[in-house]
Amino acid sequence: MLCPHAEIRTRMYGKGIVGSTHITVTSCQASAKTCPECDLLLRVVEEYKPGWSNAGHADGRLERVLHLESPYATPGVVRLREGSGGGWGWFNNLEVVGSFRFFRKAKGDILSLRGGGSQADTVLYESLEIVEASSSAAAIQRASKWLAHCVDHDKEECKILNPSFTPRRLLNVGTGEQNGEPFLFEPTVPTLYVCLSYCWGPDAADVLTTTKHNLQAHYQAVPLVAVPQTVRDTVTLCRGLKLENLWVDSLCIAQDDTQDWLQQSAEMRDIYANAHLTIAAEEPASCKLGFLGEQQFGKPGWQRVFTTHVPKEAGGPDNQLILRPVEEGETITSGRDERCSLDSRGWCLQESILPTRRLCFNGKEMSWECGRRRICECGHALWGITARPISYGNVGARIKQGYQKGRWDKCTPRDDWKEMVEDYSRRSLSKKTDKLSAISGLAKLFVGAPWEQKPYWYPGGGPLALPRTLALTVDNYKAGLWMNTFISDLAWWLVEPGSENSGPVPYSAPSWSWASVDGPVRFQYSEAAYSRDPTAIRRIDCTADDVRCETIVPSDHTGPLKAAYTVLTGPLVTAELVDHPPTPYYTGTGFPGEIPAHRLYVHGLQLYSAEVALDQPRDVFKDQAFFFFRLFTWKTQNGKRVMNKAWFLVLKRSSRDEAAFERIGVGVWLDPRESDLPSFDGAKPTSIKIV
């Protein structure tokens, strides 16, 4: 008979979908006589739960779940179910009595990912036996192999951008245990070095750092016993890898020297992008705890190595397998919404994207990321199976290698930038004024990237030629936005207005920038949705006459700001901000995806309503006059039917500059009729300054 596995795998494979097949024990036993896959599966089940297959569970089920995600397949979960059931979805009525995954034990280190395709790959994946402790010689040897393989084989994808760059200061740690205390030095020639990316933690106020007072002493020696455990672990690891120079912010920057901090923070792109290796301590959340030690996935209870016959059809003749239990409710995508501590820290976004190579520690297992590959110790850490909304290694490689290469032909720097900002806005910063500083290095990395402008309309005019591509320049960067798409990107909105993490912050950016608020933002004015509609076109309803940003360090165009403003010319009308349900003139929400938790409506003089999302809680704006300023309109046509979707800023008079306005939110008008936001009827173009 035909093996049940083969039928569903043949039908599913190559379509990039997730699916499962459910096999009765008796059916699997019958198939095992001719099917090596079923025979192997039954023997693994016997190892996992001895006697279960032959304990009279004639109505038991073996649920074999295969997740096939293009371009890489992922290891399946085997679930054992008992009970009776029938009809559609019968398996959901059965009790799960055990779940596991199993792998073929790799003979050597797994240094590449294979997409599957052969029968053996889709049946049985390779895995390493995870070392019990990341501080062990075996762990350091494994990390050394990953690094050496990348250096020797990935020269193009993982080349250093500027090999002649060296940080202002480095910590010399030596290359062995008998090297004495580390010490700071100022390199005068290009020097190979390692960076540390880690969490300081809320309890780091008393840890040893470099200051103006002890700087000279640290040039002589930094007492290793006095630094936090994470730094000590990094020194141990560097010595094991025979890499003697380390950059760590707490020691290489004088923490109480504002000038030193500003100068080195402006060099973050170069510091991380040109490091030979970055060590990423994804956990723990405090630098006092350290990251080397026992690994959860290396414990004997999590992985069991056993010997059995593996037929050639299932990837044999290797006969050692690794069996790993799966907790109830766990799936291949479990934990997608759980960020590691490092991925919750604002400064660490650029520390994840800028490096060429990252060696990561999370307390479970070690993993490796570079411009060519991403793997973990067990060999199945695949692209996309994490809580990260973007693949940091891929983004960094695209920026460094160029978007014009065939490997990245469907990706654009604009999409990457907006995704990064959305990710970044969900992270925490110890100092709210670091909002632009902590992403400055990434902005510098984007300079020179090709940024395509779509065709659009100006008020009263025809279409603006054809799409054109403009390279990003440092002068085009304005407080977290780029002039190439400035008008459109003013339509960002705060996902959770009124939450404890949102609201105004000490001055870090003008009100029109996403960096002016503390909370998750989105850019979903839905250009992506319209890009699939050949009739859709964006009409720009205003012009940006001037955008000025004064940085604290004049030479650092992407750094922290002293002041900024923009002058826009377009339709401006007065409005009233009220709380009430939609009026008959308003037929639906215009916000895509997540709807703001606090719904408000803006009434123009003609009493038409449109929905807005505020940047701060509603009660902050009591007894004030409001205005809305039209930005752009999406127009689509279905036969004779035309629909307009207009986006506008919600403004108030500035409390800092009486001649200027401040943004307090963004609004959208959407109507299935041909109405073109009647509230703007008769509005004349007005030039306004927004700070």
N, C-alpha and C positions, 0 to 999 in steps of 0.2 A: 504494500500500500504506500501511497505518497506520504512522506513525513509532513506533519502539520506545520513544522517550522518552515520548511522550504516554500510552501505555498504562500504564506503570508510575507516572508522575506522577499520573495521574487516580486510579489505584487507591490510591496511598499518601497523597496530599495530604489534610491535615486530620486525620489519625490520629496525628500527632506521633511517627512511627516513623522509623527509619533504614533505608535500603534502597539497592539498586544495581541497575543493569541492565547487561548485557554485550552488546556489539554487534560482530559481525564487520566487518572493513573493507569487504568486498564488500557486506554488507547496508547499511552506512552510506552507501556510495557510491550504491547503488541508491535509497535513501530520499532522498538529497540532491537528486534531480531534482525532487521535489515537496515536500520538507520543508526549510524554511529553517533549522531547528535543526541538522539533520545537515549541511547545506551549510556553515553557519558553523563547526561543529565541525571539519570536515575542513580548512577554511582555517586555523583556529587551529593544528591539528596540523601543517600544512605550515610555518607560521611557527616552531613550536617545534622540529620535527625535519624539515627539508626532505627531500622525497623518500620519507619512510617509508611513506606511504599507498600509493604507487605503485611500491614497490620489489619487487614480487612476493610480498609477505606476504599471500597469499590466505587463509592460515589465521591471520593476525594478528587481534588483538581490540582494540577500543577499549572500555575499561571506563569507563563514565560513572557515577560515584558521587554520588548526591544524598542529602544529610543534611537531613531535614526535622524540625525540632524545634519544637514548639508553644511559644510563639506566634510565634516567628520562624524562618524558614527560614535555612539557612546555605549558603554557596557550596560547590559540589561539587568533587571532585577528579577529574581525567581521568587515567587510567593507560593507558599503551601497553604491550601485552603481545604477546609473540611465542612461537611454538611450536605444538605440536599437543596436543590433549587431547580427551577425550570423556566422556560420562556425567555423573553428578551432580558439580557442583563443578569442571567442566572448566577453568575459568579459573584455579584455584589451581595448576594444573600448568604454566602459562605463565610465562615469564620477563618481569619488568617491566623495560622498557628506557627508561622515562621517565614522569614524573608532573608535572602542573601544574594550576593554577587560572587562569581568565581572567575578566576583568571589563570592564564598559563604563566608560571613563574619565568621571568626573563633570565637568561644566562648572564647578560651584561647590562650596563646602564642603557636605559631607553633614551635616545637622544633625538628622536624625531617622532612626529605624529603621522600615522597612516590613516587615510580616509576610509579604509575598509574596501570592500568590493570583492575580495576573494571570499570563498565560503568559510575558510578558517578564521578570517578576521571578524566576520559577523557573528560567528559562533563563540569564539574564545579569544579574548584580548590578553595581551601581555601585561604584566605588572612586575614591579620590583617588590622585594620584601622591604618594607619601610624600616629604617633604623630606629631603634628604641629611643635614642637620645641624640638630639641635634648637636650636642657638645662632644660627641664621640669622634674617635679617629675615623670611623667608617663614614660618618656624615661629612666630615671635612674632605675626605677622599672623594666622595660622590660629588660634592660641590666643585672640587678642583677639576673633575672630569667634565662637568657641564661647562665650566669657564673655558677650559682648554679647547674643547670641541668647538665652541663658538668662535674663539680667537682664530683657530686654525681653518675653519670651514665656512664661516659666515662673514668673510672679509668685506663684501659689498654691502650686505644688508645692515651690518653692525659696525661699520667704520665710524671712528670718532670724527666729529665735525671739524674740530680745530685742535689737532694734536699739539700745537705749540702753546696752548693756553694752560696756565697754572693758577690756582687760587692764590690769594694774597698770603694766606698762612695755611700750613698743614701740620698735622700731628704725626711725628715720627714714632712708630710703635715698635720698630725692630721686626725681625723675622723669626724670632724664637722666644722661648720662655726665659732665657738668661740674658735678655737685652736690657734689663734695668727699667727705670721709669720712662714712659713716653715723654716727649718734649715738643714744644712748638718750634717751627722754623719758617723762614720766609724763602721759598724757592726762587732761584735766579735763572734756572734753566728748565725746559719742559720736563715734567716729572709725572710718572705714572702714579695715580692715586685712587682711593676708594672713597665713596660718599656713604654717609649713614642717613637713612630716612626713618624717623621714629616719632613716637608720641612723647612729649614732655610729661603730660599728665597734670591733673589739678593739684598734686602734692609736690610739685617740683620747685617750690619757692626757695627751699634751703639746699638744693643740690649745688655742687661745685661748678662754677662757670668761670670763664675768663672775663675779667673786668680791667678797667684802667689801673686799678690798684695792684693786681697780681699778674699783669701781663708780662712784665720783665721776668718774674719768677717762673712763669710757665715756659719761657724760652729755655730755662735750665731744666725743669722737670715738672711734670704734672703728676701728682701722687695718685697712682692708680686706685688705691684703696679708698680715696675720697670721692671719686667720680661715681655717678649712678651705675647700677648693675648693667643696664643696656649698653652703656659705653664700654664697660669692662668686657662684656661679652663680645662686642665688636672688635676690641683689641685682640682678644683671644682668637677670634675667627680670622682676622687679618694675618696674624702670625702663622696660623695653620695653613693659610693659602699662600704664604710667602709674599705678601703684599705689605710693604712697610709704611706707606704714607696714607693717612686717613684725614678726611675733612668731616668735621662734625660741628654744627652751628654753635653749640653752647661753648665750645672751647676755641674755635677758630675765629669767632667774632667777639669783640669786646662788648659785652651785653649792655653796659651802661654808657657806651660811647655812641651817641646818635649819629655822628658823622661816619664812623666806621660801619655801623649797621646799615645806613642808607647806601653807602658805597658797595658793600658786599651784597645787600639784597638786590641791588640793580644788576649784579653779576650772576644771579641764580641760574639763569639760562645756561651760561657758560660753565658754571661750576658743576651742575648735574649732567648736562649734555656731553661734557668732555671727560667725565669720570670713566676710568677703566671698568669699574663695577660699582653698583649701588647696592648696599645691603639694606633691605626693607624689613623692619621689625613690625609686621602687621598687627601683632599682639605682643605684649599686653598694652593696656592704655596708660600705664605709668612707667617712666624710665627707671624707676627704682626697682622694678621687679625682674628685669632681664628677659631675654627671649631664648636663650639656649637651655636645654634640659630635656626631660622626658617628652616624648611626642605621643599624643593621644592615639594616633593611628598606628603607632609602632608597638603598642602593648599587645601581648599574646592573645588577650581576649578579643581583640579587634581583627586580627589576621591569623589564620590557621594554615600552615603549610602541610600538605599531605601528598602521598604518592599514589598514583593510579594510572591505569593504561589510558593513553590519549591516542585515538586513531588518527591516521594521517588526514582524513577528511575534516577533522576538527582541530587541526593545527599541530598534531603530533609530529614526531614521536616523543617529544619531551614529556616526561611523565610526572613532573611536579606541578601541583596546582596550589593556588592561594584562594582560600575561602574567607569571605568577609561578611559577617552578619549585617543586616540592614534593620534599623529600628523601625517600629511600627509607624506608619504614616510618612516615612522618608521616601522621597522620589529622587530622580536624577537632578531635579531642579530645586530640591529642598534647600532653603537658605538663600534663595535669590534675593529676598528682601532684607537679608541680614548683612550689614556691612561690617567689615573688620574695623577695629579701632583706628587704624591708620587711614582708612578710606573715609573716615568721618571728620578728618582734620583738614581744614582749608589749605594750609601750606603744602600738604602732601599730595594735592592733585598734580601740581607741576613736578613734584618729586617722583611721581609715578609715570609721567609721560615723557619727561625730558631725558632720562637715562637711556643709554644704549643697551645696558644689561642690568637686570635686577635679580638678586638672590633673595628670596622671600621666606620669612619664618612666621608661622601663625600658631604654633603650639600643637598643631595636628600633624603636619608634614612639611618638608621643604618643597619649594617650587622655584622654577626658573622662568624668566621672561626676557626676551630680547627681540630684536627686529625680525628674526626669522622664525622663532618657535616659542611656544609656551607649554611647559610640561611640569609635572609634579613627580614626587618619588614613586607613587603607585602607577604612574604612566597613563592616567586617564583624565588629567586636568585639561579640558579642552576649551577652545574659544567659546565664550558665551555662557559657560555653566558657572556663573558667579553672580553676586549681587550687583556687580558694576553695570551701569547702564551703557557704558562705552568700553571698548577694548583699548586699554591704555597703550599697550605695546603696539597695536596696529596704528593708532593715531600718531604716535611718535614716529613710527617708521614711515608713514605717509608724508608727514611734514618734512622729514629729513631727506627722504629719497625722491620726493617730488610726486605731485598728483597726476602728472602726465603719463606716468608709466602704466603699462597695461594692467598691472596687478591692482591698481587703485582707480581704474577708469570710471567707476560708478560713485566715487567719493569726492566730495568737494570740501575745501577749507571752510566755507561758510557753514555747512552742516556740522562739521567737526567743532567749530568754534561755539556754535549755539549749544550743542550737546555738552561741551565742556562747561560752559557757563551754567547750564541747568544743573549739572552734577555739582559744580563748585558751590552753587548757592544753597545747597542742602547740607553743606559742611559747616563746622564750627571754627571760629577764630577766637583766640584768647583776647586779642586786641581788635575791636571792631574797625579801627582805623587802618588795619592791614588789608582791607578788602581788595584794593587794587594792587598793593605790593605783592600779595601772595599769588597773584596770577600774572604778574608782570613778565616773568621769564617765559611763559607760554606765549604771551603777546609778541614778544621779540622773536620767538621761533617762527611765528606765522608771517613775519615780514618777508616779502618776496614771493609768497604763495599766490597762485593765480586765483582770482576771485571773479566768478562769472556774474555779470549783470543780466537779468532777464529783460525782455522788452516790456515797456510800460508806457503809460500815457501821462502827459502833463495836462493841467487844467486848460480846457478850450483848445487843445492842440491835437495833433495826430500822434501815431505811435513813434517812439524813439528808436528809429533804425532797427537793427537786428541785435540779438544778444552779443555782448562784447565781454572780453575778459581783461580785467585790470589787475596788475600785480599789487599786492598790499605793500604799503610803505609805512615807515614808523610815523610819519606825519599824518597818516590817515587814521591813526588810532586815537580815539577820543573817549576817555573815561569808560573803557570796557566795550565800546561800540566802534565800528569801522565806518568811515565815511562812504565807502562803496555801497553800503546798504543802510545808511543812517536813518532815513525817514521810516523805512519799514521796521527797523529794529527798535525804534522808539515805542513800539506797541507791545513790549514785554508786559507781563502781568504777574502779580504776586499770587501764588497758589493758595496760600493760607492766610488771608488778611485777618488781623485781629488775634492771631495765635500768640503764644508767649514768646515765640522766637522771631516775630515780625515787628515792624514798627521802625521809627527813625533811629539812626545810629549817630554817634559823634561824627562830625563832617568827614566824609571819606570820598564823596562824589556828588555831582549835581543831582537834583531831584529827577532829571530825565534819564539818568543812568540806573540800570539794575543794581549797581554797586551802592546805591544810596539807601537800600532797604536791607533788613536782616531777616531773611527767610527765603524759601524756595521760589524761584521764578520760572516762567515758561515763555517761550517765543512762539507759541502755537497760534499765530494768526493764520496758520494753515496754508502756507504756500505749497507745502508738499502735496496736500490734497488737491489743490487747484492745478498743480503741474501736470496731473494726469488728464486734465480736461483741455482739449485743444482749443476750446472757445474761450477759456478763461484768460483774462488779462487784468493787470493791476494798473489802476489810474492813480498817479501821484497827485494829491490835492494841495500840496504846499511845497515850498522850497526852503532849503537850509541856506540862508544867506551868510551865516558866520557861525563857526564853532571854535571856541577858544578854551584851552586847558592850560593852566599854569601849574607846573609840577614843582615839588619841593626842591628836587635836584634838577636844575635846568637841562642838564645833558641826558637825563633819564626820561624820555618821552612817554614811557609806559608805567612810570612809577606813581607814587602817592601824590595827591593834588593839594595845592593851596586853595585854588578857586577855579571855577569853570562856568561857562554859560553858552547858550546857543541862541541865535536870532532866526526865527522862522517867519515866513510870510504865507498866510493862507486864511481860510474862513474861520472866524472867531465869533461865537455867540454867547450870550449870558444864559445861565441855567439855574435850575433849582434842584437841590439834592434832597430827595424824599424817599421814605420807606413805604412801599405799598406794592401790591401784586401788579402784574402786567396790565396795562390798559387795553381796551379793544383795538387800539392802533398798533399794539405790539404783539406779534404772533409767535414769538419763540425766542429761545436763548441764542445768542450769537457766539458764545464762547465755546471753543472746541474742547473735547476731552473733559478735564476736571472743571466742574462748575464752582465758582467762588462760593465759599460757605455763607457769606453775607451778601444777600442780593439787594441792590439799590438801583434806582432808576433816575435818570436825568431828564427833566422836563425843560424843553426850550420854550420860547415865547409862544409857539404854536401849539403847545401842550402835547406834542408827540413824545413818546417815551423810548428810551433805549437803556440797555443794561450796562452797568459799569462794575469794574472790580477796583476796589480801593487799595492804596498802598499802606494805609494805616487804619486802625479801628474807626468806625463811623463817628463815635462820640468825640473824637479829636477835632472834628470840623464843625462844631456847633456855631451857629450865628455868623457864618461867613458867606461872602458872595462867591459864586462859582461860575466857571466858563468852560466851554469845550471847544477844542481846536481840532479841525479835521486833518487827518494825516493822509489816508489813501483809501481807495475803494476797489474791491474785487468785483469784476463784472463777469457773469457767465450767461450763456444763452442756450436755451433748449427749444429749437424751432423758433417760434415767434416770441417765446417767453424769455424775458430778461430779468435776472435777479442781481441786485446790488447788495454788497456787504461792506459797509463803511466803518472804518476804525478811526477813533478820535481820542485825544488826550483830555482828561479832566484836570482843570487848573484852578488855582486860587491865587490871590495876590500874595507876593512874597513878604515874609516877615523880616527878611534880611536886606532886601532892596525894594523900596516902595515903587520903583519904576518897572519892576519885573514880576514875573509869575513863577510859581512852583507847581510841578506836577503832583497830583494827589491820587491819580488813578488813570485807567484807560477804559474806553467804552467801545461798544460795537452795536451797529444797527443792522438788522437782518429782517427782510420782509419778502415773502414770495411774490408780492406785487412789484410793479416797476417803480415803486417809490424810491426816491434817491435822497433819503434822509431829509424830510421836509423841514426839520428844525433849522436847517442851514439855508432855506429859501431866502434869497435876497441878501445873504451875508456877503459883505465886501472883503476882499483880501486885506488883511491887517498884519503888520509886522510887530512881533512880540519878542521879548527877551525872556528866556526861561533859565533860572539858576538852580 
